[in-house]
Amino acid sequence: MWPTCAIVVIWDSSGGLWDHVPPPKLDSQGAGPRVPMLVISPFARKGYISHVQMDDVSILRFIQENFGLAPLNARARSFPG
């Protein structure tokens, strides 16, 4: 399965107390504290570090688009793909 695999690892309990950047306001839920994320895949660029602002919804959006699924909620529908 490796040639078509994407493994996403996130830490979603950082507490945000260490972060020097306040989270941006996206909507009523806000973005919350930044958390690290790893994507392990043959499609990932080796050694690449992205500085693009993302949201946990980006993982959901990735799954929706790759498997042709309908959005689960308004935030998943409106998040940029």
Phi and psi restraints in degrees (range 20) as a CNS / XPLOR table:
assign (resid 1 and name C) (resid 2 and name N)
       (resid 2 and name CA) (resid 2 and name C) 1.0 -53.2 20.0 2
assign (resid 2 and name N) (resid 2 and name CA)
       (resid 2 and name C) (resid 3 and name N) 1.0 -41.3 20.0 2
assign (resid 2 and name C) (resid 3 and name N)
       (resid 3 and name CA) (resid 3 and name C) 1.0 -59.1 20.0 2
assign (resid 3 and name N) (resid 3 and name CA)
       (resid 3 and name C) (resid 4 and name N) 1.0 -21.2 20.0 2
assign (resid 3 and name C) (resid 4 and name N)
       (resid 4 and name CA) (resid 4 and name C) 1.0 -121.4 20.0 2
assign (resid 4 and name N) (resid 4 and name CA)
       (resid 4 and name C) (resid 5 and name N) 1.0 21.5 20.0 2
assign (resid 4 and name C) (resid 5 and name N)
       (resid 5 and name CA) (resid 5 and name C) 1.0 -98.6 20.0 2
assign (resid 5 and name N) (resid 5 and name CA)
       (resid 5 and name C) (resid 6 and name N) 1.0 148.9 20.0 2
assign (resid 5 and name C) (resid 6 and name N)
       (resid 6 and name CA) (resid 6 and name C) 1.0 -141.0 20.0 2
assign (resid 6 and name N) (resid 6 and name CA)
       (resid 6 and name C) (resid 7 and name N) 1.0 118.1 20.0 2
assign (resid 6 and name C) (resid 7 and name N)
       (resid 7 and name CA) (resid 7 and name C) 1.0 -106.8 20.0 2
assign (resid 7 and name N) (resid 7 and name CA)
       (resid 7 and name C) (resid 8 and name N) 1.0 124.2 20.0 2
assign (resid 7 and name C) (resid 8 and name N)
       (resid 8 and name CA) (resid 8 and name C) 1.0 -111.3 20.0 2
assign (resid 8 and name N) (resid 8 and name CA)
       (resid 8 and name C) (resid 9 and name N) 1.0 124.3 20.0 2
assign (resid 8 and name C) (resid 9 and name N)
       (resid 9 and name CA) (resid 9 and name C) 1.0 -120.8 20.0 2
assign (resid 9 and name N) (resid 9 and name CA)
       (resid 9 and name C) (resid 10 and name N) 1.0 122.9 20.0 2
assign (resid 9 and name C) (resid 10 and name N)
       (resid 10 and name CA) (resid 10 and name C) 1.0 -129.3 20.0 2
assign (resid 10 and name N) (resid 10 and name CA)
       (resid 10 and name C) (resid 11 and name N) 1.0 153.8 20.0 2
assign (resid 10 and name C) (resid 11 and name N)
       (resid 11 and name CA) (resid 11 and name C) 1.0 -109.4 20.0 2
assign (resid 11 and name N) (resid 11 and name CA)
       (resid 11 and name C) (resid 12 and name N) 1.0 112.0 20.0 2
assign (resid 11 and name C) (resid 12 and name N)
       (resid 12 and name CA) (resid 12 and name C) 1.0 -110.2 20.0 2
assign (resid 12 and name N) (resid 12 and name CA)
       (resid 12 and name C) (resid 13 and name N) 1.0 28.4 20.0 2
assign (resid 12 and name C) (resid 13 and name N)
       (resid 13 and name CA) (resid 13 and name C) 1.0 -139.1 20.0 2
assign (resid 13 and name N) (resid 13 and name CA)
       (resid 13 and name C) (resid 14 and name N) 1.0 45.3 20.0 2
assign (resid 13 and name C) (resid 14 and name N)
       (resid 14 and name CA) (resid 14 and name C) 1.0 -74.0 20.0 2
assign (resid 14 and name N) (resid 14 and name CA)
       (resid 14 and name C) (resid 15 and name N) 1.0 -27.3 20.0 2
assign (resid 14 and name C) (resid 15 and name N)
       (resid 15 and name CA) (resid 15 and name C) 1.0 80.3 20.0 2
assign (resid 15 and name N) (resid 15 and name CA)
       (resid 15 and name C) (resid 16 and name N) 1.0 -24.3 20.0 2
assign (resid 15 and name C) (resid 16 and name N)
       (resid 16 and name CA) (resid 16 and name C) 1.0 71.6 20.0 2
assign (resid 16 and name N) (resid 16 and name CA)
       (resid 16 and name C) (resid 17 and name N) 1.0 2.5 20.0 2
assign (resid 16 and name C) (resid 17 and name N)
       (resid 17 and name CA) (resid 17 and name C) 1.0 -69.5 20.0 2
assign (resid 17 and name N) (resid 17 and name CA)
       (resid 17 and name C) (resid 18 and name N) 1.0 -21.1 20.0 2
assign (resid 17 and name C) (resid 18 and name N)
       (resid 18 and name CA) (resid 18 and name C) 1.0 -88.1 20.0 2
assign (resid 18 and name N) (resid 18 and name CA)
       (resid 18 and name C) (resid 19 and name N) 1.0 -15.9 20.0 2
assign (resid 18 and name C) (resid 19 and name N)
       (resid 19 and name CA) (resid 19 and name C) 1.0 -76.9 20.0 2
assign (resid 19 and name N) (resid 19 and name CA)
       (resid 19 and name C) (resid 20 and name N) 1.0 135.1 20.0 2
assign (resid 19 and name C) (resid 20 and name N)
       (resid 20 and name CA) (resid 20 and name C) 1.0 -91.3 20.0 2
assign (resid 20 and name N) (resid 20 and name CA)
       (resid 20 and name C) (resid 21 and name N) 1.0 -1.2 20.0 2
assign (resid 20 and name C) (resid 21 and name N)
       (resid 21 and name CA) (resid 21 and name C) 1.0 -117.8 20.0 2
assign (resid 21 and name N) (resid 21 and name CA)
       (resid 21 and name C) (resid 22 and name N) 1.0 121.7 20.0 2
assign (resid 21 and name C) (resid 22 and name N)
       (resid 22 and name CA) (resid 22 and name C) 1.0 -68.6 20.0 2
assign (resid 22 and name N) (resid 22 and name CA)
       (resid 22 and name C) (resid 23 and name N) 1.0 145.9 20.0 2
assign (resid 22 and name C) (resid 23 and name N)
       (resid 23 and name CA) (resid 23 and name C) 1.0 -68.8 20.0 2
assign (resid 23 and name N) (resid 23 and name CA)
       (resid 23 and name C) (resid 24 and name N) 1.0 142.2 20.0 2
assign (resid 23 and name C) (resid 24 and name N)
       (resid 24 and name CA) (resid 24 and name C) 1.0 -73.7 20.0 2
assign (resid 24 and name N) (resid 24 and name CA)
       (resid 24 and name C) (resid 25 and name N) 1.0 156.4 20.0 2
assign (resid 24 and name C) (resid 25 and name N)
       (resid 25 and name CA) (resid 25 and name C) 1.0 -92.1 20.0 2
assign (resid 25 and name N) (resid 25 and name CA)
       (resid 25 and name C) (resid 26 and name N) 1.0 113.2 20.0 2
assign (resid 25 and name C) (resid 26 and name N)
       (resid 26 and name CA) (resid 26 and name C) 1.0 -98.1 20.0 2
assign (resid 26 and name N) (resid 26 and name CA)
       (resid 26 and name C) (resid 27 and name N) 1.0 -41.0 20.0 2
assign (resid 26 and name C) (resid 27 and name N)
       (resid 27 and name CA) (resid 27 and name C) 1.0 -159.0 20.0 2
assign (resid 27 and name N) (resid 27 and name CA)
       (resid 27 and name C) (resid 28 and name N) 1.0 -163.6 20.0 2
assign (resid 27 and name C) (resid 28 and name N)
       (resid 28 and name CA) (resid 28 and name C) 1.0 -63.4 20.0 2
assign (resid 28 and name N) (resid 28 and name CA)
       (resid 28 and name C) (resid 29 and name N) 1.0 -24.0 20.0 2
assign (resid 28 and name C) (resid 29 and name N)
       (resid 29 and name CA) (resid 29 and name C) 1.0 -84.5 20.0 2
assign (resid 29 and name N) (resid 29 and name CA)
       (resid 29 and name C) (resid 30 and name N) 1.0 -22.4 20.0 2
assign (resid 29 and name C) (resid 30 and name N)
       (resid 30 and name CA) (resid 30 and name C) 1.0 71.6 20.0 2
assign (resid 30 and name N) (resid 30 and name CA)
       (resid 30 and name C) (resid 31 and name N) 1.0 175.0 20.0 2
assign (resid 30 and name C) (resid 31 and name N)
       (resid 31 and name CA) (resid 31 and name C) 1.0 -92.2 20.0 2
assign (resid 31 and name N) (resid 31 and name CA)
       (resid 31 and name C) (resid 32 and name N) 1.0 -25.0 20.0 2
assign (resid 31 and name C) (resid 32 and name N)
       (resid 32 and name CA) (resid 32 and name C) 1.0 78.0 20.0 2
assign (resid 32 and name N) (resid 32 and name CA)
       (resid 32 and name C) (resid 33 and name N) 1.0 179.9 20.0 2
assign (resid 32 and name C) (resid 33 and name N)
       (resid 33 and name CA) (resid 33 and name C) 1.0 -69.9 20.0 2
assign (resid 33 and name N) (resid 33 and name CA)
       (resid 33 and name C) (resid 34 and name N) 1.0 155.0 20.0 2
assign (resid 33 and name C) (resid 34 and name N)
       (resid 34 and name CA) (resid 34 and name C) 1.0 -71.2 20.0 2
assign (resid 34 and name N) (resid 34 and name CA)
       (resid 34 and name C) (resid 35 and name N) 1.0 144.4 20.0 2
assign (resid 34 and name C) (resid 35 and name N)
       (resid 35 and name CA) (resid 35 and name C) 1.0 -133.6 20.0 2
assign (resid 35 and name N) (resid 35 and name CA)
       (resid 35 and name C) (resid 36 and name N) 1.0 146.4 20.0 2
assign (resid 35 and name C) (resid 36 and name N)
       (resid 36 and name CA) (resid 36 and name C) 1.0 -72.2 20.0 2
assign (resid 36 and name N) (resid 36 and name CA)
       (resid 36 and name C) (resid 37 and name N) 1.0 153.3 20.0 2
assign (resid 36 and name C) (resid 37 and name N)
       (resid 37 and name CA) (resid 37 and name C) 1.0 -145.9 20.0 2
assign (resid 37 and name N) (resid 37 and name CA)
       (resid 37 and name C) (resid 38 and name N) 1.0 138.7 20.0 2
assign (resid 37 and name C) (resid 38 and name N)
       (resid 38 and name CA) (resid 38 and name C) 1.0 -116.9 20.0 2
assign (resid 38 and name N) (resid 38 and name CA)
       (resid 38 and name C) (resid 39 and name N) 1.0 139.2 20.0 2
assign (resid 38 and name C) (resid 39 and name N)
       (resid 39 and name CA) (resid 39 and name C) 1.0 -120.1 20.0 2
assign (resid 39 and name N) (resid 39 and name CA)
       (resid 39 and name C) (resid 40 and name N) 1.0 117.3 20.0 2
assign (resid 39 and name C) (resid 40 and name N)
       (resid 40 and name CA) (resid 40 and name C) 1.0 -109.3 20.0 2
assign (resid 40 and name N) (resid 40 and name CA)
       (resid 40 and name C) (resid 41 and name N) 1.0 114.6 20.0 2
assign (resid 40 and name C) (resid 41 and name N)
       (resid 41 and name CA) (resid 41 and name C) 1.0 -167.8 20.0 2
assign (resid 41 and name N) (resid 41 and name CA)
       (resid 41 and name C) (resid 42 and name N) 1.0 152.4 20.0 2
assign (resid 41 and name C) (resid 42 and name N)
       (resid 42 and name CA) (resid 42 and name C) 1.0 -67.7 20.0 2
assign (resid 42 and name N) (resid 42 and name CA)
       (resid 42 and name C) (resid 43 and name N) 1.0 -14.7 20.0 2
assign (resid 42 and name C) (resid 43 and name N)
       (resid 43 and name CA) (resid 43 and name C) 1.0 -85.1 20.0 2
assign (resid 43 and name N) (resid 43 and name CA)
       (resid 43 and name C) (resid 44 and name N) 1.0 -15.7 20.0 2
assign (resid 43 and name C) (resid 44 and name N)
       (resid 44 and name CA) (resid 44 and name C) 1.0 -76.6 20.0 2
assign (resid 44 and name N) (resid 44 and name CA)
       (resid 44 and name C) (resid 45 and name N) 1.0 144.9 20.0 2
assign (resid 44 and name C) (resid 45 and name N)
       (resid 45 and name CA) (resid 45 and name C) 1.0 -76.9 20.0 2
assign (resid 45 and name N) (resid 45 and name CA)
       (resid 45 and name C) (resid 46 and name N) 1.0 127.8 20.0 2
assign (resid 45 and name C) (resid 46 and name N)
       (resid 46 and name CA) (resid 46 and name C) 1.0 -62.4 20.0 2
assign (resid 46 and name N) (resid 46 and name CA)
       (resid 46 and name C) (resid 47 and name N) 1.0 127.4 20.0 2
assign (resid 46 and name C) (resid 47 and name N)
       (resid 47 and name CA) (resid 47 and name C) 1.0 72.6 20.0 2
assign (resid 47 and name N) (resid 47 and name CA)
       (resid 47 and name C) (resid 48 and name N) 1.0 7.7 20.0 2
assign (resid 47 and name C) (resid 48 and name N)
       (resid 48 and name CA) (resid 48 and name C) 1.0 -80.3 20.0 2
assign (resid 48 and name N) (resid 48 and name CA)
       (resid 48 and name C) (resid 49 and name N) 1.0 136.9 20.0 2
assign (resid 48 and name C) (resid 49 and name N)
       (resid 49 and name CA) (resid 49 and name C) 1.0 -121.6 20.0 2
assign (resid 49 and name N) (resid 49 and name CA)
       (resid 49 and name C) (resid 50 and name N) 1.0 119.2 20.0 2
assign (resid 49 and name C) (resid 50 and name N)
       (resid 50 and name CA) (resid 50 and name C) 1.0 -90.9 20.0 2
assign (resid 50 and name N) (resid 50 and name CA)
       (resid 50 and name C) (resid 51 and name N) 1.0 139.9 20.0 2
assign (resid 50 and name C) (resid 51 and name N)
       (resid 51 and name CA) (resid 51 and name C) 1.0 -112.4 20.0 2
assign (resid 51 and name N) (resid 51 and name CA)
       (resid 51 and name C) (resid 52 and name N) 1.0 16.6 20.0 2
assign (resid 51 and name C) (resid 52 and name N)
       (resid 52 and name CA) (resid 52 and name C) 1.0 -76.7 20.0 2
assign (resid 52 and name N) (resid 52 and name CA)
       (resid 52 and name C) (resid 53 and name N) 1.0 133.4 20.0 2
assign (resid 52 and name C) (resid 53 and name N)
       (resid 53 and name CA) (resid 53 and name C) 1.0 -68.9 20.0 2
assign (resid 53 and name N) (resid 53 and name CA)
       (resid 53 and name C) (resid 54 and name N) 1.0 127.8 20.0 2
assign (resid 53 and name C) (resid 54 and name N)
       (resid 54 and name CA) (resid 54 and name C) 1.0 -127.9 20.0 2
assign (resid 54 and name N) (resid 54 and name CA)
       (resid 54 and name C) (resid 55 and name N) 1.0 -175.9 20.0 2
assign (resid 54 and name C) (resid 55 and name N)
       (resid 55 and name CA) (resid 55 and name C) 1.0 -146.0 20.0 2
assign (resid 55 and name N) (resid 55 and name CA)
       (resid 55 and name C) (resid 56 and name N) 1.0 155.3 20.0 2
assign (resid 55 and name C) (resid 56 and name N)
       (resid 56 and name CA) (resid 56 and name C) 1.0 -56.7 20.0 2
assign (resid 56 and name N) (resid 56 and name CA)
       (resid 56 and name C) (resid 57 and name N) 1.0 -25.6 20.0 2
assign (resid 56 and name C) (resid 57 and name N)
       (resid 57 and name CA) (resid 57 and name C) 1.0 -65.0 20.0 2
assign (resid 57 and name N) (resid 57 and name CA)
       (resid 57 and name C) (resid 58 and name N) 1.0 -22.7 20.0 2
assign (resid 57 and name C) (resid 58 and name N)
       (resid 58 and name CA) (resid 58 and name C) 1.0 -62.8 20.0 2
assign (resid 58 and name N) (resid 58 and name CA)
       (resid 58 and name C) (resid 59 and name N) 1.0 -31.8 20.0 2
assign (resid 58 and name C) (resid 59 and name N)
       (resid 59 and name CA) (resid 59 and name C) 1.0 -67.8 20.0 2
assign (resid 59 and name N) (resid 59 and name CA)
       (resid 59 and name C) (resid 60 and name N) 1.0 -45.2 20.0 2
assign (resid 59 and name C) (resid 60 and name N)
       (resid 60 and name CA) (resid 60 and name C) 1.0 -61.5 20.0 2
assign (resid 60 and name N) (resid 60 and name CA)
       (resid 60 and name C) (resid 61 and name N) 1.0 -43.0 20.0 2
assign (resid 60 and name C) (resid 61 and name N)
       (resid 61 and name CA) (resid 61 and name C) 1.0 -62.9 20.0 2
assign (resid 61 and name N) (resid 61 and name CA)
       (resid 61 and name C) (resid 62 and name N) 1.0 -39.3 20.0 2
assign (resid 61 and name C) (resid 62 and name N)
       (resid 62 and name CA) (resid 62 and name C) 1.0 -58.6 20.0 2
assign (resid 62 and name N) (resid 62 and name CA)
       (resid 62 and name C) (resid 63 and name N) 1.0 -46.4 20.0 2
assign (resid 62 and name C) (resid 63 and name N)
       (resid 63 and name CA) (resid 63 and name C) 1.0 -65.6 20.0 2
assign (resid 63 and name N) (resid 63 and name CA)
       (resid 63 and name C) (resid 64 and name N) 1.0 -45.2 20.0 2
assign (resid 63 and name C) (resid 64 and name N)
       (resid 64 and name CA) (resid 64 and name C) 1.0 -56.6 20.0 2
assign (resid 64 and name N) (resid 64 and name CA)
       (resid 64 and name C) (resid 65 and name N) 1.0 -48.4 20.0 2
assign (resid 64 and name C) (resid 65 and name N)
       (resid 65 and name CA) (resid 65 and name C) 1.0 -70.8 20.0 2
assign (resid 65 and name N) (resid 65 and name CA)
       (resid 65 and name C) (resid 66 and name N) 1.0 -37.6 20.0 2
assign (resid 65 and name C) (resid 66 and name N)
       (resid 66 and name CA) (resid 66 and name C) 1.0 -73.9 20.0 2
assign (resid 66 and name N) (resid 66 and name CA)
       (resid 66 and name C) (resid 67 and name N) 1.0 -25.0 20.0 2
assign (resid 66 and name C) (resid 67 and name N)
       (resid 67 and name CA) (resid 67 and name C) 1.0 -112.7 20.0 2
assign (resid 67 and name N) (resid 67 and name CA)
       (resid 67 and name C) (resid 68 and name N) 1.0 7.9 20.0 2
assign (resid 67 and name C) (resid 68 and name N)
       (resid 68 and name CA) (resid 68 and name C) 1.0 63.9 20.0 2
assign (resid 68 and name N) (resid 68 and name CA)
       (resid 68 and name C) (resid 69 and name N) 1.0 37.4 20.0 2
assign (resid 68 and name C) (resid 69 and name N)
       (resid 69 and name CA) (resid 69 and name C) 1.0 -95.0 20.0 2
assign (resid 69 and name N) (resid 69 and name CA)
       (resid 69 and name C) (resid 70 and name N) 1.0 152.1 20.0 2
assign (resid 69 and name C) (resid 70 and name N)
       (resid 70 and name CA) (resid 70 and name C) 1.0 -76.1 20.0 2
assign (resid 70 and name N) (resid 70 and name CA)
       (resid 70 and name C) (resid 71 and name N) 1.0 149.9 20.0 2
assign (resid 70 and name C) (resid 71 and name N)
       (resid 71 and name CA) (resid 71 and name C) 1.0 -60.5 20.0 2
assign (resid 71 and name N) (resid 71 and name CA)
       (resid 71 and name C) (resid 72 and name N) 1.0 144.4 20.0 2
assign (resid 71 and name C) (resid 72 and name N)
       (resid 72 and name CA) (resid 72 and name C) 1.0 -81.9 20.0 2
assign (resid 72 and name N) (resid 72 and name CA)
       (resid 72 and name C) (resid 73 and name N) 1.0 -26.2 20.0 2
assign (resid 72 and name C) (resid 73 and name N)
       (resid 73 and name CA) (resid 73 and name C) 1.0 -155.6 20.0 2
assign (resid 73 and name N) (resid 73 and name CA)
       (resid 73 and name C) (resid 74 and name N) 1.0 178.6 20.0 2
assign (resid 73 and name C) (resid 74 and name N)
       (resid 74 and name CA) (resid 74 and name C) 1.0 -63.9 20.0 2
assign (resid 74 and name N) (resid 74 and name CA)
       (resid 74 and name C) (resid 75 and name N) 1.0 -37.1 20.0 2
assign (resid 74 and name C) (resid 75 and name N)
       (resid 75 and name CA) (resid 75 and name C) 1.0 -66.3 20.0 2
assign (resid 75 and name N) (resid 75 and name CA)
       (resid 75 and name C) (resid 76 and name N) 1.0 -42.0 20.0 2
assign (resid 75 and name C) (resid 76 and name N)
       (resid 76 and name CA) (resid 76 and name C) 1.0 -66.0 20.0 2
assign (resid 76 and name N) (resid 76 and name CA)
       (resid 76 and name C) (resid 77 and name N) 1.0 -31.1 20.0 2
assign (resid 76 and name C) (resid 77 and name N)
       (resid 77 and name CA) (resid 77 and name C) 1.0 -72.2 20.0 2
assign (resid 77 and name N) (resid 77 and name CA)
       (resid 77 and name C) (resid 78 and name N) 1.0 -37.6 20.0 2
assign (resid 77 and name C) (resid 78 and name N)
       (resid 78 and name CA) (resid 78 and name C) 1.0 -94.2 20.0 2
assign (resid 78 and name N) (resid 78 and name CA)
       (resid 78 and name C) (resid 79 and name N) 1.0 -10.8 20.0 2
assign (resid 78 and name C) (resid 79 and name N)
       (resid 79 and name CA) (resid 79 and name C) 1.0 -66.2 20.0 2
assign (resid 79 and name N) (resid 79 and name CA)
       (resid 79 and name C) (resid 80 and name N) 1.0 134.2 20.0 2
assign (resid 79 and name C) (resid 80 and name N)
       (resid 80 and name CA) (resid 80 and name C) 1.0 -60.8 20.0 2
assign (resid 80 and name N) (resid 80 and name CA)
       (resid 80 and name C) (resid 81 and name N) 1.0 136.2 20.0 2
